[in-house]
Every structure is written in structure tokens, then in C-alpha cells.
Amino acid sequence: MTDPRVDARAGGPARPDDARAALAGLAAGAVTVGVGALLAVLAGPSSDPLVAVGAAFVDATPGWLKDWAVVAFGTADKIALGVGEVLVLAVLAAAAGVLARRRWAWGAVVVVALGGLAALAATTRPDAGLLAPVPALVGAGAGLWALRTLLRRLPGSASSPTAPGDEVAGHRSGRRTFLQATVLVAAAGVVGTVVGRVAATGARGAQAVRASLRLPAPARPAPVPPGAVDVGVEGVAPWATPPDDFYRIDTALVVPQVDPARWRLRVHGMVEQEVEIGWDELLASDLVEAWVTLACVSNPVGGDLVGNQRWLGLPVRELLARAVPTADADMVLSRSVDGFTASTPIEALTDDRDALLAIAMDGEPLPPEHGFPVRMVVPGLYGYVSATKWVTDLEVTRFDRAEAYWTARGWSERGPVKTQSRIEVPRPGDAVGSGDVVVAGTAWAQHRGVERVQVRVDQGPWQDADLAAAAGVDTWRQWRWTWQDAAAGEHLLAVRAWDPKGPQTGVPAGAVPDGASGYDTLLVRVA
């Protein structure tokens, strides 16, 4: 095969533009990704090269880096990871094109290495099958073919078309041919990626099943408690967080699509008898509703990674009672269909709190991104040790025998939610006039309950705020306070909440290893 670097007419090395070679590399990279995404429809979503590499990166992320990413990007952390991954791939693909123009073997090594890395990452996924490495390897082969084909069309290469006797026209013709071929190859790669992702999303028809699902009536309904909903201040977060606005923090780069008809949950480990339950049996059980506030351990002081909703599900303690844990068991390791694990203290699943295998929120089946068909909801614990989505396995064990996903990465074994409060009105940058000013927000202390909220101005005395009615110890409460005779100038507001043991700590701490602490403050300019 003719080396694209050699111009046979000139009898010496050709000097095509490196920028065009980089474009060839980018187009070949698009083909690699597109072919991989298409084949992942057959091999499984986690075998998609971009998904596999991204998931491997998430798995290797230390606690401090996860905390930074959540603080920096919030619920857009997966989008940020995806954009970063594409940018890195684009740089490497462009570099492969330039290297291959100068010496084919150099560029080929880059492509093969990337394909091998993605294939290896795919084989390490918990749901990896025999075909897991195929999308990355075949995609790399397709990328090599596309790169070779495009480089041979570079103006000045031995294979590029040139009109006899007219070098200028031939160069222009070759450039047009190269650019047309590059655009077509890149477009094919992009289309393959889109089609593959769309096909993978609907591969099991989980969305259609969810849309047709009719929920059973709860054996114990949980209506909205009177007086708990609203303190009458515009701008305060609603007491019931709309599902579309509910925060999402998890490790799944592609939302698992689980067919309820195939879903089963196994309870095993340190138990007297193993228990399995399927979807139909779960629906036929005595399901209960409960209002529960969930919070992410990565939520910074004053952050929005917290939400309150009405959940419908089966109390976990009922399944554990059937399995009969041994006396020395102290932890339940829950496992997601995508391999994520969480370590929950067994007492939080066996006491009288509403720890649920939830199938619905806000009166509707769980959205796929929130765990459809079944997830765990445990009041009083941060999500990383309790709120396993797409849950399929409960292993009764001990903390000294098993380690969960995030505890292996530096987070604490047990994650009780810290008492927190935040100022939501006024918001940073709001214009505030002198005189009486309304300050308001929310506070939470799951499974202990918020008993009091106080506000202070400029290190002055703490003053009690008015609270919405309590709806139980597992939900947040709205509060409001009137700042009387606010004087012109800059002032620092601070808020703290009280649970039955006293006020929340004002000592600042980051999220790692067991959640952030400190007072939420707001610098206000009064005109």
C-alpha cells in the first residue's frame, strides 16, 4: 500500500497541511465512536467506548475530586464529564491524524491504544458480557480504515486526484475531494453515535412499560400535611420538590433501562433464609407512602442537592424480617443493576422509620433517572450509603467484611445527615430596600426533626424564625423571619437550625468524608 506521505510525482516527501491531517483524525475518531455506539446496542450500553471509559474514570475518582466536581458542576457533573471526555478524544484523534501523516505507524499506535483502553474499560464493568470489548475493538478498526482512507486523499499524496498537466487545478480538486470525504466520514460517525445511543436507550422498552403502569393504591396513604407546605414567601423552595427538579447524583453515565417484568431483588448473606421478590409480588404487597427528604453528601452549605417528595414503596424491614438476619449482622450492602453499592446500617432498615423499596414518587412511577423500577429511600442517611437506584440485591453482612462503592474511595462508612439550613430569600444580588425585610428558606434534620430556626445579622444575637407546621421528623421545614428596620449598608445574614440535641454546628467543614457543615450566610446590601 502506498504511504500517504510520499508524493510519487515529486519523488520526495509530501507536505500536506497538518490542519487537514488533524481533520482527518477527527473524522476517524467520530467513526470510531459511532461504530462503537452502534455495536453497543447488541453488546450492552456499558460497552459503548465513551461510556466505558467515562465510567472507569468515575470509578477511579477520589473523594476530593468528586466533591470538587459536584460543587463546580452540580447536577450537570455528567454533562461536564462527557464534554471533557469528547474534548480529550478530539485532541487525541487530531494528534493521531497528524502523526499518521508523518509516519503511519505512529498514528495507528494512538488509535489502537485508545481502542484497547476502551475495550479494557468495558470488560471491567459489572454487567460486562463476552461481547463487552467488541464495540471498542471494532470501532478502533473502523477508525483506522477511515483515517487511512482520508489521508490518502490529502492534496499532495500519491493517491490524491490531480488533473494531468494542471497542478493548481489538481491541488484544488484534491482539496475539495478531501474535504468532502472528511465531512461525509465525520457525519457518518455522528449519525452512528446518535442512532446507537437512541437505540440503546429504548432497547428494553422500559419507557413504554413505565408509561402504561398503573400504581396500586397505598395501604397507608400520606396526604400533604396541612400547614406544612408554604410559609407564604415567594422564592422559597416548594415543600414538595417537583420530580423534574429533584437533584440527581449517581455514577451511571447511561441511565439503566430495566424491564420490570425481569426485575428481581435477592436478599441473602448473613440470614437464616434467602428471599427473592419479583415485580408482580412487590406490586401486590402492602405498599405505603411516606414524605421523605433526601440529601446528597456532596451538598455544600446552602446548596441545592436536597429535595423532599412523597414516595410509595414496601418497607425494607418486611423483607429483612422474612430473611431473618443473624444477630451479628450490622450492615446491608445494596447493589444496583449497574454495580453501584451502598452500605446501610442495618438498624436504619429494621427500625420504625420509613425505609422503602420505592417504586413511585409524586404519585407516578419513578422516572428512569431516579431509579425505575425500584430504588431505596432511607430517611436520615445521605444517599451514598442508602439511596441505591435500580436496586437488585441486598446482602446482609458486616462493616468489617464488606466495603461499599464510595466508602472504598475515602467517604465514611455511615452517613447520617447533618442538621442544615439555608437562606433562599433574598437571593444573592437581590436589591433590598431599608425597613422591614423578609428572610426565608428551608431547614432539615432527617429522622430527628427541625425544632427551631434562628437568624442573626452581623454577628448580633440569634433571633427565632417562624416555622411551617411539622410534617414529621423525616422532612424539611420552611421558615421565615422579618428583619425589622434594616439599615442601609452591607450586612451579613446567617441561619442555623436546631434538632432535639441542639443547634447545628457552625464549624465549617467540607463534604469529604461525611458531609459539609457550617452556617449558610448571605451578604446583603440594603439601599
N, C-alpha and C positions, 0 to 999 in steps of 0.2 A: 504494500500500500504506500502511496506517495506521501511523504512527510509534508504537511501543510506549510512548514516553514521554508520550503525550498521553492524558489521561483525558477522553473526549468528554462524559461525564455531568457532570463538574465544570467543563468548559470551560477547563481550565488544565493546567499541567504536573503529571503524577503523580509521587509519591514512593515507588515500591516500595522495599522493603528492599534495600540494596546486597548484603547477605549472600546473598539469594536470587538476585540477578543473578550473583553470583560462582559460586553453584552451577550456574546455567545455563551459565556459561562453562566450568566444569569438565566438565560432561556433554558439551558440544560438543567440548571437547578430546579426551575419550575417543572420541567418534565419529570425529574426525579421525585419531587414531592407529589405531583399529580398521579403518577403511576402508583406510587406507594399508597396514596389515599384510596384509589380505586380498588386495589387488591385487598386493602384493609376491610372492605365490605365483606369479603369472604373469610379473611383470617381473624377478624375481630377488631373493634375500634382501637384498642390499646396497641395494636401492631402498626398503626399509622406512624410513619417515621417521625413526624413532628410531635405527635402525641407521646410516643415512646420516649424520645429524648427529653421533652419537657417534663414528663412525669418522673424520669430518672433524676433530673435536676431538682425537682421539688423534693424528692426523697432524700437527696443529699444536702438539702438546705439546713444549715444550723439554725437554732432558735433565734439568735440575734438578727440573722438576715431575714427570716420570716417576719419577725416583728417590724423590722425596718420597712419591708415591702408592704405590709398591711397598713402601717402608719402613712407611708408615702402614697399608696395607690388605693387603699381601702378595698371595697368590693370589686374594684377593677384590677386587682392584682393578677388575675389570669390573663386579662387582655394585655396588661403590661408585659407579662412573661411571653405571651405569644408574639407580640410586636418585637420584643427584644430578640426572640429566637429567630424570627424571619430576617431581621436585620443582620444578625450574625451569619446566618446561612447565606444571605445575599453577598456579604463581603467575601466569604469563603468561596462561593461559586464564581464570583467575579475574578478572584485571585486564581482559581483553578483555570479559568479561561486564559488569563494572561500567561500563566506558567505553561499551559499546554501549547500555546502558540510558539513559545520559545523552545520547549522540549516536551513532546507529547507525554512522556513517562512522568514528568513532574506533575502535570495537571491530573493525569489519570490516578496517580497515587492519592491526591487530595480527595477525589471523588470516591475512590474505593474505600479510603479510610473513613469518610463520613458515612458511607453506606454500611460499613462494618460496625461502626459505633452505634448507629440507629438499630441495626439488627440485634446487636448485643443488648441494647436497652430494651427492645421489645421482648426478648426472651426472659428478662428479669421481672416482667410484670406478673402480678399474682394470677391473672386469668390467662396467661400465655399458653397457647396450644402448640402443636407441632408446626403449624404454618406461621407462627409469630414472626420469624426472621425473614420470611419470603418477601413481603412488600418492600422492605428496605433494600434487600439484595437485588431484586428485580428492578426496583426503581433506580438504583445506582447503575445497573447495566444499561437501562434506557437513557439515563443521563449521559453516560459515556458515549453511547451511539449518537445522541443529539449533539454533543459537544464536538465529536469528530466530524460529523456532517457539516456543521456550521463553520468550523474552522477551515474546512476545505473550500468553502465558498468565500472566504475572505479575499478582498481585492489584493492581487499580487501573489496569491498562492498558485501552485501549479494547476490546480483544478478549477480555479475561478474562470467563468466565461469571459473571453476577451474578443472583441471584433478584430479580425485579421487586418493588420496594417493601420489600425487606429487605436493607439494605446490610451489616449484620453477618453475616447468613447468607450473603450473596453473597461477602463477603470470605473467610469460612471455606471456602466451596465453591471459590472461586478458588484459595486456598492449597493445598487438598487436590489439586485438579486439577493445579496447577503442580508440586507435589512428586511426584505420581505420574508425570507426564510426564518429569520430570527423572530419576527413578530408572530408568524404562524406557529412556530415551535413553542414560544412563550405562552401564546393564547391557548394552545392545546394543553399545556401543563396547568394553567389556571383553571380551565374548564374541568379537567380531570380532578383537580383538588376540590372544587365546588361540588361536582357530582358525587364524588366519593364521600364527602362529609355529609351531604344531604341524605344520601342512601344509607349511610351508617346510622344517622340519627333516627330514621324511620324503619330500620331493618327489622325490628321485632314488633312493630306496631303498637308499642306501649302507649303512644299518644292517643291512638284510636280507642284502645281499651279504656284508658282513663276517661275519655270524653263520654263513653257510654255507661260508665259505672254509676250505680245508684247506691248511695250510702245507707246503711241500716240506721234506724232510729236509736239514739243512745239510751242505754239502760239508766243512765244518770245524766241528764242534760245540765249544761252550765250557761244559763242566760247571762246577759250583761248585767252586772250588779248595779242597782240604782245609785246614782251619785258618784260612781267611780269613774265615769267616762271623761268628764270635762270640768276644768276649773274656769272656763269662760274666757280664756286668753288666746287670741289669735296668734298663731305661730308656734304654740306648744305642740310637740309630737302627739298624734292621736293616741288615745289609750289602747285601741286595737290597731296594731300595725298592719296595713294592707299587705297581703302576700307578695304583691309585685314590688313592694318597698322593703320587704324583710331582708335583712342582711344575709349574704351568702359567703361563707368562708369554708372551703374544704380543699381537698387535694386532687379532686377529679378535674382534669383538663377537658375531658369529654364527659358530658352527663350520661351516666349509665341508663340504658333503656331496658328496664326489667319487666318482663311479661308476668303479670300477677298469677296467671294460671300455672306458671312454672316456679313461682316463688315458694320457698320453704325455709323455715327457721329451725335450726337444730340447737338444743340446749344439752350440753354434755360437760365432761370434765369431772370435777370433784362432786359428783351427785350420786344418789342411790340408783337412779334410773334415768336413762336418756329420754328426752322428749323431742318430738318433731311436730311442727304445726304448719299447715298449708294455708293458702289464701282463703279458701272456702270456709275452713274451720275457724279462721280468725274472724271473718265477717259474721259468722254465726254465734260468736261469743258475746258475752255481755260487755259491750264497749261503753266507755264512759267519756264524758267531755270534761276538760279542765282548762282554765285560763292559766297559762304559764309564761313567764318572761324568760327568754333565753339571752345569753350574753357570750361574746367571744373573749377568750383570754387575751387576745391581742388588742382589745378595745382600749385606746388611750383614755386618759382622764378627760371627760367631756365629749368622748367620741360617740359615733352612731352605730357601732356594731353591737346593737342590742335591740330587741323587739319583743312585743307582747302579743300573744294570739290565743285563740281558742282551739284546742287540739282534741281530736277524737281518737281513742285507741284502747288497747287492752292493757290493764296494769301488769307490769312485768312480774310483780310478786306472785301473780296467779300461776304463771308458767314455772317460776322457780319453785313454788310450793309443790307443783306436780313432780318436779325433778328431785326435790329434797336434797339441797346442798349439804355436804358434810360439815361438821361443826367447826373445823379448822379452816374452811374457805373464807377468804376476806375480800375477794375481788371477782368481778365478772368482766372478761375480756370480750367485748363485742367486735364483730368483724363485718365489714362492708363487702358487697359483691366485687368491689374493685381492690380489695385487700387492705383498706384502711382499718386500723384497730384503735380501740379506746378502752382504758382501764377504769372501771367504775367501782367504787367501794360498794361491797355487797349490801351494806346496811341501807344505802340510798335506794336500793331496788327492792328491799324487803320491808321497809317501814311503811307508815301510813301515807306518805307523800304520793302525789300522782305521777309516778314514773311510768311512762306509757310506751308501748309499741304503737306509735301513732300512724294512722292511715289518712288523716284529714286535718286540714287547718282552715279556719274561717268557714266551716260548713261545706267545704269542697275537698275532693281527693287531693292529696299532696301534689303540688307541682313537681315535675321531674327533677328540677334543680334543688328541690328541698327534700328529696328522698323517696319519691314514689317508687314502689307502692307502700313501703313501710320504713319508718325511721324510729329512733329512740328520742324521747323527750324526758329529761330528768331535772326536776326543779332543784335549784340550789347549787348546781355544779356548772362550771364552764363547759362549753361544747366539746372541747378537745378530749375530755375524759367521760363524755356521756352521750352526746347528741349524734351518734353514728347514723348516717343516712344509708339507704339501700341495704339495711342490715339483714344478714342471712345466718349469723352464727353467734351464739352466746356460750362461751367457755367459762365455767365456774372454776376458779383457780385461786392463786395467792399472788400478792405483790412481789414476793421473793422468788416466784417461779416463772413469772411471765412479765414482759415489758411491752407497752403499747407504742404506737407509731410516734407520738410526739414526746413521750417520756424518754424514749431512746435518743431523742435529739436535744435533751437538756431541760425539758419542762418538768415540773413537779409531778409526782405520782398522783396526788389527789388535788382536785381543782375546785375547792369551794369558792363560790362567787363572793367577791368583796363588796361590802356596802359602798354604794356610789351614788352620786347626784350630779346633775349638770344644769347649767343655765342655758335656756333656749330663747328667752325673750328678756331684754333686747338681744339682737344678734350683733356680732362684731361689725362695726361700720355703720350701724343704725344711728340716725340722728335722734338725740334725746333732748327734749326741752326741759327747762327747770320747772320745779314744782313737784307734784306727785307723779312718780314713775312706777309702773307695774313691772315687776321682775317675776319670771315664772320658768318652770321647767319640769323635769321628772327625776325621780329617785327610786332606787331598787336595792333590795336586800333579800334575795330569793331564799325562801324557806325559813326566814327569820322574821321578815316583815319590816316595813318602814314605819316607825312610830312618830317621827318628828323630823322636820327640816328647818334649818336656820340659815339666815343670810347675814352677812356683815359688809360694811362699807369702810374701806381704808383702814383696816386693822382695828375698827371700832368693836363695840360689843356685838355678840351674836344675837339676832332677833328672830323670833319664831315666825314661820310662814304658815299660811293656811293650806291644809291638805284636802285633796279629794277623798271621798269615802274609801275605806279599805275594801279591797275585793278578795282578801286572803293574803297569806304570807308569801305566796309564790309569784305575785305580780308586782309590777312597779306602780308608783302613785304619782299623779301630777300634783304640783304645788304652785302657789302664787304668794307674792309678798309685795306690799305697797311701800315704796321708798318715798317717804314724805319729805317735802321741802328740799328736793335735790338741788344743791347749789351748783352754779356754773363752774366749769373746770373739768379736769380729769379725775376720775375716781376708779378705784379697784373694788369690784364686787367679788365676793367669794361665797360658796354654798357648801353646806355639809348636811348629811343625813344621819339619823340615829336609828339603830336597830335595838332590840331589847337589851343588848350588852353595853350600849353606849354609842357615842358619836363615831363616825368613820374616821380613820386615821388621816391626818393631814401631812404625813411624811411622804414626800414624793418618791415613787419607785416606778421603774419601767415594767413592761409587760412580762419579760422573762424573769423568773421561771414560773410565777404563779399569779400574774395579773397586775395591772398598774394600780397605783394608789396615789392619793393626794387630793387637794381641793380643786374643783373646777373654778377658775377665775375669769373675769371679764373686765377689760379696761374700757371704761365708758367715758365719752366726752359729752358733758352736759352743756348745751348752748345757753 
